[in-house]
Amino acid sequence: MAAQVGSPELLLGVWLLAGIITLFGALTNAEIASAIPETGGQYIFFDRIYGRFVAFLYGWAAFVVFQTGSVAAVSYVFGECAAQLFRLPELPDSAITFAVHLPLIGDLAPLRDLTVKSLASAVIIGLTAINYLGVKFGGLVQNVFTVAKVAAMLGLIVFVLVPPTVGSAANLTTVSATIHPAGWAWWAAIAAALQGAFWAYDGWNTVTFIAGEVKQPQRNVPRGLILGLCLVTTLYLLMNLVYASVLPIDELAKSKLVAADVAERCLPGGGRWITAAVMLSTLGAANATLLASARVYFSMARRQVFPGLLGRVHPRFRTPGAALVAQGTWGVLLLFSGTFDTLTDTLIFVSWIFYAAGAWGVVVLRRREPELPRPYRVPGYPIVPVVFVLFALTYLGLTLHNDIASYRETTAAGKPALINSAFGLALVLAGTPIYFVCRARRRTPATHAGGGVS
């Protein structure tokens, strides 16, 4: 992100803007979640608002792009940290350049960072197995990871800011010597930086996936969305204030693992501890997504709009075992599509299409079902949802422009490249024939083994 904006103030501004816009999305999403408190989250909402086809595309996109892709991306970070911590070997450059060309989309690079991808695959397989064994076991693991992550972040914040003996206020006002975007390039840089921030905030709506399993969902789901996002935004702002005060903006732009470099500057050897903490953090993020997302595919299968196998419950563990295995398998395959940037850019682009559709759904539902009980109503209606939708559309347009420009620049240099947004859209649209196959099969009565999930 620092490499895009070239200014500490602008970097912090991007994090704040991303937090505010995401909060607008959470405020809007909370109204629908309180009115339709069912397990399945956005899929259930889209089914009610736009019909089965759009709902299917959302669930399919969650499976093939943004939920499973998020698991793959954070697992990728785990692999990068482990490779850096233990200095693991990599393949020679001659093998890394191998690519698979996709017409109109670009090139996949499956062998690039093979060591990192292998470690990430092990993470996905291991966490899938944990959640397969039961939600209580998976939830316990999640609590341990979350506590470790927050403790590490708060520890670094306190160490640098109280008292401020390590950081420098001058770093917060010193701009880059080489990065000076202007005009249209400035807007493109902001969009590119927002992509990183949005990935950090992504998952804010995950609680809606298990709304039907939450006590008093009409009250607790909106509260969890809004309070959780406010806390996360504050924490990210403080963390980036620490980063920008310790490292000059040009060093931030070059750093591969900012938290570790900052910790090393604060305390010799601290980088290794922070790297380990980041690894725990990625395990927690991947586990949380695995835990919640499988419920979406399970719900879709039960409604006969997804392959029926995914609607099966394990007879002993009472978990959506088939959905978890399918999700984990596809997550491993996604890892080998390219790089970390490929994964994150693809999943953020696709997820924001559906975030915009979800926000507009509040307007649609208000007009179509004015008598629907709404324990929570979005404040500032219709300004908040409309602003969110307009911002999302602008952001998507700028992102598509950046992807195409980056593809042209990279291929002109003779290197393999991928139009990440086009890759994401292609994966989503590939689900269309599956929808019609499942629709044809709905005429035949279906049976599911095992009842409900635990």
VENZIWO-V301554 format. One record per pair of residues at least 24 apart in sequence whose C-alpha atoms are under 10 Angstrom apart, sorted by the first residue. I is the first residue (numbers start at 0). J is the second residue. Records with the same first field share a line. If there is no record, write none. Layout:
I->J, J
This chain:
0->188, 189, 190, 191, 192, 193, 194, 195, 196, 251, 252
1->175, 178, 188, 192, 243, 248, 249, 250, 251, 252, 253, 254
2->175, 177, 178, 188, 191, 192, 248, 249, 250, 251, 252, 253, 254
3->178, 179, 180, 184, 185, 187, 188, 189, 190, 191, 192, 193, 252
4->174, 175, 178, 179, 180, 185, 186, 187, 188, 189, 190, 191, 192, 248, 252
5->173, 174, 175, 176, 177, 178, 179, 180, 188, 248, 249, 251, 252
6->170, 171, 172, 173, 174, 175, 176, 178, 179, 243, 247, 248, 249, 252
7->170, 171, 172, 173, 174, 175, 239, 240, 242, 243, 244, 246, 247, 248, 249, 251
8->170, 171, 172, 173, 174, 240, 243, 248
9->174, 189, 192
10->171, 189, 192, 193, 196, 236, 239, 240, 243, 248
11->171, 235, 236, 237, 238, 239, 240, 243
12->189, 236
13->189, 190, 192, 193, 194, 195, 196, 197, 236
14->192, 193, 195, 196, 197, 199, 200, 232, 233, 235, 236, 239
15->196, 232, 233, 235, 236
16->193, 196, 197, 232
17->192, 193, 194, 195, 196, 197, 198, 199, 200, 232
18->193, 196, 197, 199, 200, 228, 229, 231, 232, 233, 235, 236
19->228, 229, 232, 387
20->197, 383, 386, 387, 388, 390, 391
21->197, 200, 201, 203, 204, 225, 228, 229, 232, 354, 387
22->200, 203, 224, 225, 226, 227, 228, 229, 232, 383, 387
23->225, 358, 377, 378, 379, 382, 383, 384, 385, 386, 387, 388
24->203, 204, 224, 225, 354, 355, 357, 358, 377, 383, 384, 386, 387, 388, 391
25->203, 204, 221, 222, 223, 224, 225, 226, 227, 228, 354, 358, 377, 384
26->221, 222, 224, 225, 228, 358, 375, 376, 377, 378, 379, 383, 384
27->221, 225, 354, 357, 358, 359, 360, 361, 362, 375, 376, 377, 378, 379, 380, 381, 383, 384, 385, 387
28->203, 204, 207, 220, 221, 224, 225, 354, 357, 358, 359, 360, 361, 376, 377, 384
29->204, 207, 217, 218, 219, 220, 221, 222, 223, 224, 225, 358, 361, 373, 374, 375, 376, 377
30->217, 220, 221, 358, 361, 373, 374, 375, 376, 377, 378
31->207, 217, 221, 357, 358, 360, 361, 364, 365, 373, 374, 375, 376, 377
32->204, 206, 207, 208, 210, 216, 217, 218, 219, 220, 221, 224, 373, 374, 375
33->207, 210, 215, 216, 217, 218, 219, 220, 221, 222, 372, 373, 374, 375, 376
34->216, 217, 371, 372, 373, 374, 375, 376
35->207, 210, 211, 216, 217, 371, 372, 373
36->207, 208, 209, 210, 211, 212, 213, 215, 216, 217, 218, 220
37->207, 208, 209, 210, 211, 212, 213, 216, 298
38->206, 207, 208, 209, 210, 211, 212, 213, 291, 294, 295, 297, 298
39->205, 206, 207, 208, 209, 210, 211, 291, 292, 293, 294, 295, 296, 297, 298, 299
40->204, 205, 206, 207, 208, 209, 210, 211, 291, 292, 294, 295, 298
41->204, 205, 207, 208, 295, 353, 354, 357
42->207, 208, 295, 296, 298, 299, 357
43->207, 208, 295, 298, 299
44->207, 357, 360, 361, 364
45->353, 356, 357, 360
47->360, 364
48->356, 357, 359, 360, 361, 362, 363, 364, 367, 368
49->356, 357, 360, 363, 364
51->302, 304, 434, 438
52->304, 431, 434, 435, 438
53->353, 356
54->299, 304, 353
55->296, 299, 304, 305, 430, 431, 433, 434
56->353, 427, 428, 429, 430, 431, 434
57->295, 349, 350, 352, 353, 356, 427, 430
58->292, 295, 296, 298, 299, 304, 305, 427, 430
59->295, 296, 299, 304, 305, 426, 427, 428, 429, 430, 431, 433, 434
60->346, 349, 350, 353, 423, 424, 426, 427, 428, 429, 430
61->292, 293, 295, 296, 326, 346, 349, 350, 353, 427
62->292, 293, 295, 296, 322, 325, 326, 329, 330, 426, 427
63->326, 329, 330, 333, 346, 423, 426, 427, 429, 430
64->329, 330, 333, 342, 343, 345, 346, 347, 348, 349, 350, 422, 423, 424, 426, 427
65->201, 202, 342, 343, 344, 345, 346, 347, 348, 349, 350, 351, 423
66->201, 202, 205, 285, 288, 289, 291, 292, 293, 326, 330, 346, 350
67->123, 285, 288, 289, 292, 293, 325, 326, 327, 328, 329, 330, 331, 333, 334, 342, 346
68->285, 288, 326, 329, 330, 331, 332, 333, 334, 339, 341, 342, 343, 344, 345, 346, 347
69->198, 201, 202, 284, 285, 288, 289, 330, 342, 343, 345, 346, 347
70->119, 122, 123, 126, 281, 282, 284, 285, 286, 287, 288, 289, 292, 326, 327, 330, 331, 333, 334, 342
71->116, 119, 120, 122, 123, 285, 327, 329, 330, 331, 332, 333, 334, 335, 339, 342, 343
72->116, 119, 198, 281, 284, 285, 330, 333, 334, 338, 339, 340, 341, 342, 343, 346
73->119, 122, 123, 199, 277, 278, 280, 281, 282, 283, 284, 285, 286, 339, 342, 343
74->115, 116, 117, 118, 119, 120, 121, 122, 123, 278, 281, 282, 283, 284, 285, 286, 330, 331, 334, 339
75->112, 115, 116, 117, 118, 119, 120, 122, 123, 281, 334, 338, 339, 342
76->115, 116, 118, 119, 256, 277, 278, 280, 281, 282, 339
77->115, 116, 118, 119, 122, 274, 275, 277, 278, 279, 280, 281, 282, 285
78->112, 113, 114, 115, 116, 117, 118, 119, 120, 121, 122, 278, 281
79->112, 114, 115, 116, 118, 119, 255, 256, 274, 278, 339
80->115, 255, 256, 259, 271, 273, 274, 275, 276, 277, 278, 281
81->114, 115, 118, 119, 274, 275, 277, 278
82->112, 114, 115, 118
83->115, 255, 256, 271, 274
84->270, 271, 272, 274, 275
85->271
87->114, 115
88->112, 113, 114, 115
89->113, 114, 115
90->114
96->414, 415
97->415
98->336, 337, 414, 415, 416
99->336, 415
100->415, 416, 417
101->417, 422
103->417, 418, 421, 422, 425
104->403, 406, 416, 417, 418, 419, 420, 421, 422, 423, 424, 425
105->406, 410, 415, 416, 417, 418, 419, 421, 422
106->336, 337, 406, 410, 414, 415, 416, 417, 418, 422
107->335, 336, 337, 338, 341, 415, 416, 417, 422
108->335, 336, 337, 338, 341, 415, 416, 417
109->332, 333, 334, 335, 336, 337, 338
110->335, 336, 337, 338
111->335, 336, 337, 338
112->335, 337, 338, 339
113->334, 335, 337
115->334, 338
116->331, 332, 333, 334, 335, 337, 338, 339
117->331, 334, 335
119->330, 331, 334
120->327, 328, 330, 331, 332, 333, 334, 335
121->331
122->281, 282, 285, 286, 327, 331
123->282, 285, 286, 289, 326, 327, 328, 329, 330, 331
124->324, 327, 328, 330, 331
125->286, 327
126->282, 283, 285, 286, 287, 289, 290, 323, 327
127->285, 286, 289, 290, 320, 323, 324, 325, 326, 327, 328
128->320, 323, 324, 327
129->286, 289, 290
130->286, 287, 289, 290, 291, 293, 316, 318, 319, 320, 323, 324
131->289, 290, 313, 316, 317, 318, 319, 320, 321, 322, 323, 324
132->313, 315, 316, 317, 318, 319, 320
133->290, 313, 315, 316, 317, 318, 319, 320, 452, 453
134->290, 291, 316, 317, 318, 319, 452, 453
135->453
137->286, 287, 289, 290
138->286, 287, 290
140->282, 283, 286, 287
141->280, 282, 283, 284, 285, 286, 287, 290
142->283, 287
143->279, 280, 283
144->276, 278, 279, 280, 281, 282, 283, 284, 286, 287
145->279, 280, 281, 282, 283, 284, 287
146->279, 280, 283
147->276, 277, 279, 280, 283
148->273, 275, 276, 277, 278, 279, 280, 281, 282, 283, 284
149->234, 276, 280
150->276
151->272, 273, 275, 276, 277, 279, 280
152->234, 235, 237, 238, 258, 273, 276, 277, 280
153->234, 237, 238
155->237, 238, 241, 242, 258, 261, 262, 265, 269, 273
156->234, 237, 238, 239, 240, 241, 242
157->237, 241
158->241, 262, 265, 266
159->238, 240, 241, 242, 244, 245, 261, 262, 265
160->237, 240, 241, 244
163->241, 244, 245
164->245, 265
165->241, 244, 245, 261, 264, 265, 266
166->240, 241, 242, 243, 244, 245, 246, 247, 261, 264, 265
167->241, 243, 244, 245, 246, 247
168->240, 243, 244, 245
169->243, 244, 245, 247
170->242, 243, 244, 245, 246, 247, 248
171->240, 241, 242, 243, 244, 245, 246, 247, 248
172->243, 244, 247, 248
173->243, 247, 248, 249
174->247, 248, 249
175->247, 248, 249, 250, 251, 252
176->248, 249
177->249
178->248, 249, 252
184->401
186->394, 397
187->394, 396, 397, 398, 400, 401
188->397, 398, 401
189->394, 397, 398
190->393, 394, 395, 396, 397, 398, 399, 400, 401
191->344, 394, 397, 398, 401, 402
193->394, 398
194->340, 343, 344, 347, 348, 394, 395, 398
195->340, 343, 344, 347
196->235
197->343, 344, 347, 348, 351
198->343, 344, 346, 347, 348, 350
199->231, 232, 235, 343
200->228, 231, 232, 235
201->346, 347, 350, 351
202->228, 284, 287, 288, 350
203->227, 228, 231
204->228, 354
205->287, 288, 290, 291, 292
206->287, 288, 291, 292
207->291, 295
208->290, 291, 292, 293, 294, 295, 298
209->290, 291, 292, 294, 295
212->452, 453
216->374
217->373, 374, 375
218->374, 375
220->375
221->374, 375, 376, 377
222->375
289->322, 323, 326, 327
290->318, 319, 323
291->323
292->322, 323, 326
293->318, 319, 320, 321, 322, 323, 324, 325, 326, 327
294->318, 319, 322, 323, 452
295->322
296->321, 322, 323, 325, 326
297->321, 322, 323, 451, 452
298->322
300->437, 445, 447
301->445, 446, 447
302->441, 445
303->434, 437, 438, 439, 440, 441, 442, 443, 444, 445
304->433, 434, 435, 436, 437, 438, 439, 440, 441
305->433, 434, 436, 437, 438
306->433, 434, 436, 437, 440
307->437, 440, 445, 446, 447
308->446, 447, 448
309->447
310->446, 447, 448, 449, 450, 451, 452
311->446, 447, 448, 449, 450, 451, 452
312->447, 448, 449, 450, 451, 452, 453
313->448, 449, 450, 451, 452, 453
314->448, 449, 450, 452
315->449
316->452, 453
317->449, 450, 451, 452, 453
318->449, 451, 452, 453
319->449, 451, 452, 453
320->452
336->417, 422
337->415, 416, 417, 419
340->419
341->416, 417, 418, 419, 420, 422, 423
342->419, 422, 423
343->419
344->398, 402, 418, 419, 420, 422, 423
345->402, 417, 418, 419, 420, 421, 422, 423, 424, 426
346->419, 420, 422, 423, 424
347->395, 398, 419, 420, 423
348->391, 394, 395, 396, 398, 399, 419, 420, 421, 423, 424
349->395, 419, 420, 421, 422, 423, 424, 426, 427
350->423
351->388, 391, 392, 394, 395
352->388, 391, 392, 394, 395, 424
353->391
354->387, 388, 391
355->384, 385, 387, 388, 389, 390, 391, 392, 395
356->388, 391
357->384, 388
358->383, 384, 385, 386, 387, 388, 391
359->384, 385, 387, 388, 389
360->384
361->385
395->420
